[in-house]
Amino acid sequence: MKIWMNGKLVDKEDAKVSVFDHGLLYGDGVFEGIRVYNGKIFQCNAHLDRLFESAAAINLELHYSRSELEKGMYEAMEANSITDGYIRLVVTRGIGTLGLNPYLCRQSATFAIVDQIAMYSEQMYREGIGVIVAKTRRVHESMMDPRVKSLNYLNNIKAKMEAVHAYVPEAIMLNADGYVCEATGDNVFIVRNAKLITPPSEAGILLGVTRNIVMHLARENDVPVLEDNFGVEDLYEADECFMTGTGAEVIAVTSVDGRRIGDGITGPVTRKLFDLFREFTTAGV
């Protein structure tokens, strides 16, 4: 496997960061998870927009331009013969001291890993999955801007551990006000009376690229979309529930905390949006 690292392709075994890199020491950095479909980087501009916005929010200077990053990702795709897969694009603060001061780091480090990813089995995509509501709450947006896709994922990891201990693949997290926020790695939607509802930005969510596409596809196909707060009881009483994410794409949630959602199967609105999303990715937009 070849990794694009700091402007050149290197073997996997040679792709290394220093133990003094603040990305390792403090989780100081940003990243994007990006899909590749039919030899094209899916929604490349949207992902690079978010990467640069996340970096700007934490005063992290990127060493490479948008065009250089895109070129590097395509080089890694070609080197690894990947036409359908997943890219992890990472920018760390770089090598610094053992202190917190990020301005003592000389230069950010950048790398892109291109590989395969399979979040869920085909059976799960057909039949849906069970999830839990995590006891771990999302960090309040006044503490850390949720729109920053940073390398510090401990909050999400704690909730993911709850899911693993409950023998389910995912956990839904609430914000400090008790409203549904997002899953550990995905955005959350419910369907009620044929209307699509998803938490708004102010709920403390990461504004997912796949989330935005699904909302666009829903509106284009006469499915009403509402961004509004909702609670756990709304989850339990929903007609349908599903999650979206770069890795997950679109997957139905058929039970929450052991309670059946709707008929306990992938519902018609979820199925419709799943199919529309697959068609959209086939078009390579």
C-alpha positions as CSV (number, residue, x, y, z in Angstrom):
1,M,0.0,0.0,0.0
2,K,1.1,3.5,-0.8
3,I,0.4,6.6,1.3
4,W,0.5,10.1,0.0
5,M,2.4,11.9,2.7
6,N,3.7,15.4,2.7
7,G,3.7,15.7,-1.0
8,K,5.0,12.3,-2.1
9,L,4.0,8.6,-2.2
10,V,5.6,6.4,0.4
11,D,5.2,2.8,1.4
12,K,2.8,2.1,4.2
13,E,5.7,1.0,6.5
14,D,7.4,4.4,5.9
15,A,4.4,6.5,6.5
16,K,5.2,7.9,9.9
17,V,4.6,10.9,12.1
18,S,6.9,12.0,14.9
19,V,6.1,11.3,18.5
20,F,6.4,15.0,19.0
21,D,3.6,15.7,16.5
22,H,0.8,17.6,18.3
23,G,-1.7,15.5,16.3
24,L,-0.5,12.5,18.3
25,L,0.2,14.3,21.6
26,Y,-3.0,16.4,21.8
27,G,-5.3,15.4,19.0
28,D,-4.5,18.8,17.4
29,G,-5.5,18.5,13.8
30,V,-8.3,18.0,11.3
31,F,-9.4,15.3,8.9
32,E,-11.9,14.3,6.3
33,G,-13.4,10.9,5.4
34,I,-14.1,10.9,1.7
35,R,-15.7,8.3,-0.7
36,V,-14.4,7.3,-4.1
37,Y,-17.0,6.1,-6.6
38,N,-16.2,5.0,-10.1
39,G,-12.7,6.4,-10.0
40,K,-13.9,9.9,-8.9
41,I,-13.5,11.6,-5.5
42,F,-17.1,12.0,-4.4
43,Q,-18.1,15.6,-3.4
44,C,-14.4,16.6,-3.4
45,N,-15.1,20.3,-3.2
46,A,-17.5,20.0,-0.3
47,H,-15.0,17.9,1.7
48,L,-12.1,20.3,0.9
49,D,-14.3,23.2,1.9
50,R,-14.9,21.6,5.3
51,L,-11.3,20.7,5.7
52,F,-10.1,24.3,5.1
53,E,-12.9,25.7,7.3
54,S,-12.0,23.3,10.2
55,A,-8.4,24.2,9.9
56,A,-9.2,27.9,9.9
57,A,-11.3,27.5,13.0
58,I,-8.3,26.2,14.9
59,N,-5.8,28.5,13.3
60,L,-4.1,25.5,11.6
61,E,-2.1,26.6,8.5
62,L,-2.4,24.0,5.6
63,H,0.9,23.5,3.7
64,Y,-0.9,22.4,0.5
65,S,-3.4,24.1,-1.7
66,R,-6.8,22.5,-2.7
67,S,-5.5,21.5,-6.1
68,E,-2.4,19.9,-4.6
69,L,-4.5,17.9,-2.1
70,E,-6.8,16.8,-4.8
71,K,-3.9,15.8,-7.0
72,G,-2.3,13.9,-4.1
73,M,-5.5,11.9,-3.4
74,Y,-5.8,10.9,-7.0
75,E,-2.1,9.9,-7.0
76,A,-2.8,7.6,-4.0
77,M,-5.9,6.2,-5.7
78,E,-3.9,5.3,-8.8
79,A,-1.0,3.9,-6.8
80,N,-3.3,1.6,-4.9
81,S,-5.6,0.8,-7.8
82,I,-8.6,2.1,-6.0
83,T,-11.7,3.1,-8.1
84,D,-14.3,2.5,-5.3
85,G,-13.2,3.0,-1.8
86,Y,-12.4,5.5,1.0
87,I,-9.9,8.3,1.6
88,R,-8.8,9.5,5.0
89,L,-7.2,12.9,4.5
90,V,-5.5,14.2,7.7
91,V,-3.7,17.4,8.6
92,T,-1.9,17.4,12.0
93,R,-0.4,20.5,13.7
94,G,3.1,19.0,13.2
95,I,6.2,18.6,15.3
96,G,6.4,20.8,18.4
97,T,7.4,20.8,22.0
98,L,5.9,18.8,24.9
99,G,3.9,21.9,25.8
100,L,0.5,22.9,24.4
101,N,1.5,25.9,22.5
102,P,0.6,25.2,18.9
103,Y,2.5,28.1,17.5
104,L,5.8,26.4,18.4
105,C,5.0,23.7,15.8
106,R,7.1,24.2,12.8
107,Q,4.8,23.0,10.0
108,S,1.7,20.9,9.6
109,A,1.9,17.3,8.4
110,T,-0.5,16.1,5.7
111,F,-1.3,12.6,4.5
112,A,-4.0,10.7,2.6
113,I,-4.8,7.0,3.1
114,V,-6.8,5.3,0.3
115,D,-8.3,2.0,1.2
116,Q,-11.5,0.0,1.4
117,I,-14.2,0.5,4.0
118,A,-17.2,-1.5,5.0
119,M,-19.1,0.0,7.9
120,Y,-22.0,-2.5,7.7
121,S,-22.9,-5.7,6.0
122,E,-25.2,-6.0,3.0
123,Q,-27.7,-7.7,5.3
124,M,-27.7,-4.7,7.6
125,Y,-28.3,-2.4,4.7
126,R,-31.3,-4.5,3.7
127,E,-32.7,-5.1,7.2
128,G,-31.6,-2.1,9.2
129,I,-29.7,-2.0,12.5
130,G,-30.4,-1.6,16.2
131,V,-28.8,1.2,18.2
132,I,-28.8,2.6,21.7
133,V,-29.1,6.1,23.1
134,A,-25.7,6.7,24.8
135,K,-25.4,8.1,28.3
136,T,-22.3,10.1,27.1
137,R,-23.5,13.5,26.0
138,R,-22.0,15.5,23.1
139,V,-19.6,18.3,24.1
140,H,-21.5,21.6,24.2
141,E,-20.9,23.8,21.2
142,S,-19.7,26.6,23.5
143,M,-16.8,24.4,24.5
144,M,-15.9,23.1,21.0
145,D,-17.4,24.1,17.7
146,P,-19.0,20.8,16.4
147,R,-18.5,22.0,12.8
148,V,-14.7,21.4,13.3
149,K,-13.9,17.8,12.2
150,S,-10.9,17.5,14.6
151,L,-8.6,14.6,15.5
152,N,-10.0,14.6,19.0
153,Y,-12.8,12.0,19.0
154,L,-12.7,10.8,22.6
155,N,-16.3,12.0,23.2
156,N,-17.5,9.9,20.3
157,I,-15.3,7.0,21.3
158,K,-16.8,6.9,24.8
159,A,-20.3,6.6,23.2
160,K,-19.1,4.0,20.8
161,M,-17.8,1.9,23.7
162,E,-21.3,2.0,25.1
163,A,-22.6,0.6,21.8
164,V,-20.1,-2.2,21.8
165,H,-20.9,-3.1,25.3
166,A,-24.6,-3.2,24.3
167,Y,-23.8,-5.5,21.3
168,V,-25.1,-2.9,18.8
169,P,-23.1,-1.2,16.0
170,E,-24.0,2.4,16.8
171,A,-25.1,4.8,19.6
172,I,-27.1,8.0,19.2
173,M,-25.8,10.9,21.3
174,L,-27.9,13.6,23.0
175,N,-26.7,17.2,23.5
176,A,-26.6,19.0,26.8
177,D,-30.2,20.0,26.5
178,G,-31.4,16.4,26.1
179,Y,-32.2,16.7,22.3
180,V,-31.0,14.1,19.8
181,C,-27.7,15.3,18.3
182,E,-26.0,12.7,16.2
183,A,-24.5,9.2,16.3
184,T,-20.9,8.6,17.0
185,G,-20.0,8.9,13.4
186,D,-23.2,9.7,11.5
187,N,-26.1,12.2,11.3
188,V,-29.6,11.1,12.4
189,F,-32.9,11.4,10.7
190,I,-36.4,10.4,11.7
191,V,-39.5,10.1,9.5
192,R,-42.9,11.2,11.0
193,N,-46.1,11.5,8.9
194,A,-44.0,11.1,5.7
195,K,-41.9,14.2,6.7
196,L,-38.1,14.0,7.2
197,I,-36.8,15.6,10.4
198,T,-33.1,16.0,11.4
199,P,-31.4,18.0,14.1
200,P,-30.4,21.5,13.2
201,S,-26.9,23.0,13.2
202,E,-27.6,24.6,16.6
203,A,-28.2,21.2,18.1
204,G,-24.4,20.8,18.0
205,I,-24.0,18.5,15.0
206,L,-21.3,18.1,12.4
207,L,-22.8,19.2,9.1
208,G,-22.4,16.0,7.2
209,V,-21.7,16.0,3.5
210,T,-24.0,13.0,3.0
211,R,-26.6,14.6,5.2
212,N,-26.7,17.6,2.9
213,I,-27.0,15.4,-0.2
214,V,-29.9,13.3,1.3
215,M,-31.8,16.5,2.3
216,H,-31.3,17.8,-1.2
217,L,-32.5,14.5,-2.8
218,A,-35.5,14.4,-0.5
219,R,-36.6,17.9,-1.4
220,E,-36.1,17.2,-5.1
221,N,-38.4,14.1,-4.8
222,D,-41.2,15.8,-2.8
223,V,-40.2,14.6,0.6
224,P,-40.7,17.5,3.1
225,V,-37.6,18.2,5.2
226,L,-37.5,19.9,8.5
227,E,-34.4,20.8,10.6
228,D,-35.7,20.8,14.1
229,N,-34.9,19.6,17.6
230,F,-36.4,16.3,18.8
231,G,-36.0,14.1,21.8
232,V,-35.6,10.4,22.7
233,E,-39.4,9.9,22.8
234,D,-39.6,11.2,19.3
235,L,-37.1,8.6,18.3
236,Y,-39.0,5.8,19.9
237,E,-42.3,6.9,18.3
238,A,-40.9,7.7,14.8
239,D,-42.4,5.9,11.8
240,E,-38.8,5.4,10.5
241,C,-35.3,6.3,11.5
242,F,-32.0,6.2,9.6
243,M,-28.5,7.5,9.7
244,T,-26.2,9.1,7.1
245,G,-22.4,9.4,6.8
246,T,-19.5,9.1,4.4
247,G,-18.7,5.6,5.7
248,A,-22.3,4.5,6.4
249,E,-23.9,6.1,3.4
250,V,-27.6,5.6,4.2
251,I,-28.7,2.9,6.7
252,A,-32.0,2.2,8.4
253,V,-32.3,2.1,12.2
254,T,-35.0,-0.4,13.1
255,S,-34.7,-0.4,16.9
256,V,-33.6,2.0,19.5
257,D,-32.8,0.8,23.0
258,G,-34.5,-2.5,22.1
259,R,-37.7,-0.7,21.1
260,R,-38.9,-1.4,17.5
261,I,-39.1,1.6,15.2
262,G,-42.2,1.6,13.0
263,D,-42.7,-1.8,11.6
264,G,-39.2,-2.9,12.6
265,I,-38.1,-3.0,9.0
266,T,-36.5,-0.5,6.5
267,G,-39.4,1.9,5.8
268,P,-40.5,3.3,2.4
269,V,-39.0,6.7,2.8
270,T,-35.7,5.4,4.0
271,R,-35.6,2.8,1.1
272,K,-36.5,5.6,-1.4
273,L,-33.7,7.8,-0.2
274,F,-31.2,4.9,0.0
275,D,-31.9,4.1,-3.7
276,L,-31.7,7.8,-4.7
277,F,-28.4,8.1,-2.9
278,R,-27.0,5.1,-4.6
279,E,-28.1,6.5,-8.0
280,F,-26.5,9.8,-7.1
281,T,-23.2,8.2,-6.3
282,T,-23.3,6.2,-9.5
283,A,-23.6,9.4,-11.4
284,G,-20.2,10.4,-9.8
285,V,-21.2,13.9,-8.8
